[in-house]
Amino acid sequence: MAKREGTKVITNEARMSYANVWEPSSIEGNEPKYSVAVLIPKSDTDTIKKINEAVEAAKQEGKAKWNGKIPPTLKLPLRDGDEERPDDETYAGHYFFNATSKNKPGIVKKGTGAVVEITDEDEFYSGCFGKVSVNFYPYNANGNRGIAAGLQNLFKTRDGERLAGGASAESDFADEVDNDFSEDENLLD
């Protein structure tokens, strides 16, 4: 079950995309940040409800930055994958938001009787599944006003097909295991 406390949400299981969680990266010359796109199935009404409640709480906090009222053209973090990415099957049937942070997020998984840190960069990647701890907050920068998602921590729940645009070495060469003996035998002839 998703959790919410004020503007902080811990999601149910979601899929990670564009996971830049090991090294910060810079977009269009901006300050380098850690980031991840979080894909939430539309069927996960629990997480969606908690996010919407946290966004509403962040809007109330934002009134101080927005001259005492909520702007009518506020940019909101939760977006519809079917509408905004109609040609990307990964986003079909999902809502998504982008979470960023200047600080490196904690990245963990379930261990034997405890939560353990993930240190192998190949273990948390675009396409894996997990839960995300995020804080929604108001911003007012360069005439843009909205609610952003601050990335805090990541909890990997399971593997998934990589979204990096390439196949794994294991899948590319899986048929080599079956062919080892026949090729070796041909060398002996």
C-alpha positions as a Markdown table, in Angstrom:
| # | Residue | x | y | z |
|---|---|---|---|---|
| 1 | Met | 0.0 | 0.0 | 0.0 |
| 2 | Ala | 1.3 | 3.5 | -0.9 |
| 3 | Lys | 2.0 | 5.9 | 1.9 |
| 4 | Arg | 1.6 | 9.6 | 2.2 |
| 5 | Glu | 2.7 | 12.0 | 4.9 |
| 6 | Gly | 2.0 | 15.7 | 3.9 |
| 7 | Thr | 3.8 | 16.2 | 0.6 |
| 8 | Lys | 5.9 | 13.0 | 0.8 |
| 9 | Val | 4.7 | 9.8 | -1.0 |
| 10 | Ile | 6.1 | 6.3 | -1.1 |
| 11 | Thr | 4.6 | 4.7 | -4.1 |
| 12 | Asn | 3.5 | 1.1 | -4.7 |
| 13 | Glu | 5.6 | -0.8 | -7.2 |
| 14 | Ala | 6.2 | 1.2 | -10.3 |
| 15 | Arg | 8.5 | 0.9 | -13.4 |
| 16 | Met | 11.6 | 3.1 | -13.7 |
| 17 | Ser | 12.6 | 4.8 | -16.9 |
| 18 | Tyr | 15.4 | 7.2 | -17.7 |
| 19 | Ala | 17.1 | 6.2 | -14.5 |
| 20 | Asn | 20.0 | 8.5 | -14.0 |
| 21 | Val | 20.5 | 7.6 | -10.3 |
| 22 | Trp | 24.2 | 6.7 | -10.2 |
| 23 | Glu | 25.7 | 9.9 | -11.5 |
| 24 | Pro | 24.0 | 13.3 | -11.9 |
| 25 | Ser | 23.4 | 14.5 | -15.5 |
| 26 | Ser | 22.8 | 17.9 | -16.9 |
| 27 | Ile | 19.9 | 18.7 | -19.2 |
| 28 | Glu | 20.3 | 21.7 | -21.6 |
| 29 | Gly | 23.2 | 23.1 | -19.5 |
| 30 | Asn | 21.3 | 23.1 | -16.3 |
| 31 | Glu | 22.7 | 22.1 | -13.0 |
| 32 | Pro | 23.5 | 18.3 | -12.9 |
| 33 | Lys | 20.9 | 16.3 | -11.1 |
| 34 | Tyr | 19.9 | 12.7 | -10.3 |
| 35 | Ser | 16.6 | 11.8 | -11.9 |
| 36 | Val | 14.2 | 9.0 | -12.8 |
| 37 | Ala | 10.8 | 8.8 | -14.6 |
| 38 | Val | 8.4 | 6.8 | -12.5 |
| 39 | Leu | 5.7 | 4.9 | -14.5 |
| 40 | Ile | 2.6 | 4.1 | -12.4 |
| 41 | Pro | 0.0 | 1.7 | -13.8 |
| 42 | Lys | -3.3 | 3.5 | -14.2 |
| 43 | Ser | -4.9 | 0.5 | -12.3 |
| 44 | Asp | -2.8 | 1.6 | -9.2 |
| 45 | Thr | -5.5 | 4.0 | -7.9 |
| 46 | Asp | -4.0 | 3.9 | -4.4 |
| 47 | Thr | -0.7 | 5.5 | -5.5 |
| 48 | Ile | -2.4 | 8.0 | -7.8 |
| 49 | Lys | -4.7 | 9.1 | -5.0 |
| 50 | Lys | -1.8 | 9.6 | -2.6 |
| 51 | Ile | 0.1 | 11.6 | -5.2 |
| 52 | Asn | -2.8 | 13.8 | -6.0 |
| 53 | Glu | -3.3 | 14.5 | -2.2 |
| 54 | Ala | 0.4 | 15.4 | -1.8 |
| 55 | Val | 0.2 | 17.7 | -4.9 |
| 56 | Glu | -2.8 | 19.4 | -3.3 |
| 57 | Ala | -0.9 | 19.9 | -0.1 |
| 58 | Ala | 2.1 | 21.3 | -2.0 |
| 59 | Lys | -0.3 | 23.7 | -3.8 |
| 60 | Gln | -1.4 | 25.0 | -0.4 |
| 61 | Glu | 2.3 | 25.5 | 0.6 |
| 62 | Gly | 3.0 | 27.2 | -2.7 |
| 63 | Lys | 0.5 | 30.1 | -2.0 |
| 64 | Ala | 3.3 | 31.9 | -0.2 |
| 65 | Lys | 5.4 | 31.8 | -3.4 |
| 66 | Trp | 2.5 | 32.7 | -5.7 |
| 67 | Asn | 1.2 | 35.9 | -4.1 |
| 68 | Gly | -1.3 | 34.2 | -1.9 |
| 69 | Lys | -3.2 | 32.2 | -4.5 |
| 70 | Ile | -2.9 | 29.1 | -6.7 |
| 71 | Pro | -2.1 | 30.1 | -10.3 |
| 72 | Pro | -4.6 | 28.8 | -12.9 |
| 73 | Thr | -1.8 | 27.6 | -15.2 |
| 74 | Leu | 0.2 | 25.7 | -12.7 |
| 75 | Lys | 2.5 | 22.9 | -14.1 |
| 76 | Leu | 1.7 | 19.6 | -12.4 |
| 77 | Pro | 4.0 | 16.6 | -12.1 |
| 78 | Leu | 1.6 | 13.7 | -12.8 |
| 79 | Arg | 1.1 | 13.2 | -16.5 |
| 80 | Asp | -0.8 | 10.7 | -18.7 |
| 81 | Gly | 1.5 | 8.4 | -20.7 |
| 82 | Asp | -1.3 | 7.6 | -23.2 |
| 83 | Glu | -1.7 | 11.3 | -24.0 |
| 84 | Glu | 1.8 | 12.6 | -23.8 |
| 85 | Arg | 3.7 | 9.5 | -25.2 |
| 86 | Pro | 1.2 | 7.8 | -27.6 |
| 87 | Asp | 3.9 | 6.2 | -29.7 |
| 88 | Asp | 5.8 | 4.7 | -26.7 |
| 89 | Glu | 4.3 | 1.4 | -25.6 |
| 90 | Thr | 6.3 | 1.5 | -22.3 |
| 91 | Tyr | 4.1 | 4.5 | -21.2 |
| 92 | Ala | 0.8 | 3.0 | -22.4 |
| 93 | Gly | -1.6 | 2.5 | -19.6 |
| 94 | His | 0.5 | 4.5 | -17.2 |
| 95 | Tyr | 0.7 | 7.8 | -15.5 |
| 96 | Phe | 4.2 | 9.1 | -15.0 |
| 97 | Phe | 6.2 | 11.8 | -13.2 |
| 98 | Asn | 9.8 | 12.8 | -13.3 |
| 99 | Ala | 11.6 | 13.1 | -10.0 |
| 100 | Thr | 15.0 | 14.8 | -9.6 |
| 101 | Ser | 17.4 | 15.7 | -6.8 |
| 102 | Lys | 20.8 | 17.4 | -6.4 |
| 103 | Asn | 21.6 | 14.7 | -3.8 |
| 104 | Lys | 22.2 | 11.1 | -4.7 |
| 105 | Pro | 19.2 | 9.0 | -3.7 |
| 106 | Gly | 19.5 | 6.0 | -1.4 |
| 107 | Ile | 19.1 | 2.8 | -3.5 |
| 108 | Val | 18.2 | -0.4 | -1.7 |
| 109 | Lys | 16.6 | -3.8 | -2.0 |
| 110 | Lys | 15.3 | -6.5 | 0.3 |
| 111 | Gly | 18.0 | -8.5 | 1.8 |
| 112 | Thr | 17.9 | -11.4 | 4.4 |
| 113 | Gly | 15.9 | -9.9 | 7.2 |
| 114 | Ala | 16.9 | -6.3 | 6.3 |
| 115 | Val | 17.0 | -3.7 | 3.6 |
| 116 | Val | 20.4 | -3.5 | 2.0 |
| 117 | Glu | 22.1 | -0.9 | -0.2 |
| 118 | Ile | 22.6 | -1.6 | -3.9 |
| 119 | Thr | 26.1 | -0.7 | -5.0 |
| 120 | Asp | 26.2 | -2.5 | -8.4 |
| 121 | Glu | 25.2 | 0.0 | -11.0 |
| 122 | Asp | 23.9 | -2.8 | -13.3 |
| 123 | Glu | 21.4 | -3.8 | -10.6 |
| 124 | Phe | 19.2 | -0.7 | -10.7 |
| 125 | Tyr | 18.4 | 0.4 | -14.3 |
| 126 | Ser | 15.8 | 1.8 | -16.6 |
| 127 | Gly | 13.2 | -1.0 | -16.9 |
| 128 | Cys | 13.5 | -2.4 | -13.4 |
| 129 | Phe | 10.6 | -2.2 | -10.9 |
| 130 | Gly | 10.5 | -0.6 | -7.5 |
| 131 | Lys | 9.0 | 1.8 | -5.0 |
| 132 | Val | 10.0 | 5.5 | -4.9 |
| 133 | Ser | 10.1 | 7.9 | -2.0 |
| 134 | Val | 9.4 | 11.4 | -3.3 |
| 135 | Asn | 8.5 | 14.8 | -1.9 |
| 136 | Phe | 6.2 | 17.1 | -3.9 |
| 137 | Tyr | 7.1 | 20.8 | -3.6 |
| 138 | Pro | 6.0 | 24.2 | -5.1 |
| 139 | Tyr | 8.3 | 26.2 | -7.3 |
| 140 | Asn | 8.4 | 29.7 | -8.8 |
| 141 | Ala | 11.3 | 30.1 | -11.2 |
| 142 | Asn | 11.8 | 32.3 | -14.2 |
| 143 | Gly | 8.1 | 32.9 | -14.6 |
| 144 | Asn | 7.3 | 29.2 | -14.3 |
| 145 | Arg | 5.1 | 28.0 | -11.5 |
| 146 | Gly | 4.2 | 24.5 | -10.5 |
| 147 | Ile | 4.7 | 21.5 | -8.4 |
| 148 | Ala | 7.9 | 19.4 | -8.8 |
| 149 | Ala | 8.8 | 15.9 | -7.5 |
| 150 | Gly | 12.0 | 15.7 | -5.4 |
| 151 | Leu | 13.6 | 12.3 | -5.6 |
| 152 | Gln | 14.5 | 10.9 | -2.2 |
| 153 | Asn | 15.0 | 7.1 | -2.1 |
| 154 | Leu | 14.5 | 4.0 | -4.3 |
| 155 | Phe | 13.6 | 0.5 | -3.4 |
| 156 | Lys | 14.1 | -2.2 | -6.1 |
| 157 | Thr | 11.4 | -4.9 | -6.0 |
| 158 | Arg | 12.2 | -6.9 | -9.1 |
| 159 | Asp | 13.9 | -7.0 | -12.5 |
| 160 | Gly | 12.3 | -6.0 | -15.7 |
| 161 | Glu | 13.1 | -5.7 | -19.4 |
| 162 | Arg | 15.8 | -3.1 | -19.9 |
| 163 | Leu | 14.6 | 0.1 | -21.5 |
| 164 | Ala | 18.1 | 1.3 | -22.6 |
| 165 | Gly | 17.3 | 0.5 | -26.2 |
| 166 | Gly | 19.6 | -2.5 | -26.4 |
| 167 | Ala | 19.6 | -6.1 | -25.7 |
| 168 | Ser | 21.6 | -7.7 | -22.9 |
| 169 | Ala | 24.7 | -9.7 | -23.8 |
| 170 | Glu | 23.1 | -12.8 | -22.3 |
| 171 | Ser | 20.1 | -12.5 | -24.7 |
| 172 | Asp | 22.3 | -11.7 | -27.7 |
| 173 | Phe | 24.5 | -14.7 | -27.3 |
| 174 | Ala | 22.1 | -17.2 | -25.6 |
| 175 | Asp | 22.1 | -19.5 | -28.6 |
| 176 | Glu | 25.9 | -19.9 | -28.3 |
| 177 | Val | 25.4 | -22.1 | -25.3 |
| 178 | Asp | 23.5 | -24.7 | -27.4 |
| 179 | Asn | 26.0 | -24.5 | -30.3 |
| 180 | Asp | 29.3 | -24.8 | -28.3 |
| 181 | Phe | 29.6 | -28.6 | -28.8 |
| 182 | Ser | 28.8 | -28.7 | -32.5 |
| 183 | Glu | 31.2 | -25.9 | -33.3 |
| 184 | Asp | 34.0 | -27.6 | -31.2 |
| 185 | Glu | 33.4 | -30.9 | -33.0 |
| 186 | Asn | 33.7 | -29.2 | -36.4 |
| 187 | Leu | 37.1 | -27.9 | -35.3 |
| 188 | Leu | 38.3 | -31.4 | -34.6 |
| 189 | Asp | 37.4 | -32.7 | -38.1 |
